[in-house]
Amino acid sequence: MPRQEAQTIAAPEVDIIAKAIAIKKEQEYQAQMDRANKVNNAIALRQIMVGMYAHEVVSAWGRPHKVNSTQSASGKSEQWVYRRERFRDSYVYLDNDVVRSIQTSD
């Protein structure tokens, strides 16, 4: 039986791969920092946005007046009900503790 030789990667190819990984990590870090800045600004303005985590919504708006929950095979879905000024309600829909949509009444 012929012996299989281990395939090696040439040094220039290793450098290219290492640089690509470093660039990807830097892009991921920058995306995390951008998200953190957007969320912190929204919380400071007492606003919420799609993509926020449940604890970030609580930081911006406080605890909801009512929570309607559904548990399914795909996870937990919740509707958070906020009683806003002048009888205007707002509804925040979360899937697995992440805001997926926001509904407000005018």
N, C-alpha and C positions, 0 to 999 in steps of 0.2 A: 504494500500500500504506500502511495506517495505521501510524504510528510507535508502538512500544510504549514506554510511560513506565516508568522504573525505579521500583520500589515502595520507598518509604522507611518506616522504622519510627519512630514518634513517640518523642520523648524519654522520656515516662513508661514506655513499653514497654521501651526500652533499659535504663532503671534497674531494672525488674522482672527482666529477663533477667540483668543483671549481678549483682543480689542473689541470684538463684536459683543462678547459677554459683558465687558465693562461698560460699553455704550448702552446696552439694554438695561443694566442695573441703574445707571445714571438716569435714564429716561423714566424708569419706574419710580425712582426716588423723587424726581422732579414732579411727576404726576401726583404722588402722595402729598408733596408739599403744596402744590396748587390746590388740591382738594381741601387740605387742612385750612389754607387761607380763605377759600370760598366759604367753607362751613363756619369758621370763626367770625367772618364778616357778617354772614347771615344771622348768626346767633346774637351778635352785638346789635343788630338792627331788629331783633325779635322776629325774624323771618325764618321760614323753613323752606326746604327744597327737596325735590326728588333725589334719591340717593343717600339722604341722611340716614344715620342709624337712629334707633329709637331713643337712646340716651341723649343724642344731640337735639332731637325734637323737644324732649323734656327740658333741656337747657334753654331752648329758645322760647317755648310757649308754656312750660310747666306741665304738670300731669293732666291728662285728659279728664273730662267730666264723666265720660262713659267709655268702656271698651267692649266691643263685640268681637269675639274670637271664633275662629274655625280651625280645626285641626284636620289635616288630610294626609294622604300618602306623600305629597310633595312638601309638607311642612306646615308651619303655622301662618295663618293669615289673620290680620286684625284690622278693625275699623276703629279709629280713635275719634271720639266726638268731642269737640271743643265748643262750649257756649261762648260766643263772642259778644261784643257790644251790640246793643239794640236788636237783640233776638236773631242775630246773624250767626248761624252755626257754620263750623268748618269741620270737614271730615278728612282724616289722614288715613290712607290705606297702606298697611305694611305687610310685606311678605318676609317671613323669617327675620324680623326686626330691622328691615330696610324699607324706607319710604318708596312706594311704587307710584302713588298718585295722591293728589290733593284736590279736594273739592270744597268750594266756598259758595255761599249763597249771598247774593247782593240785595 
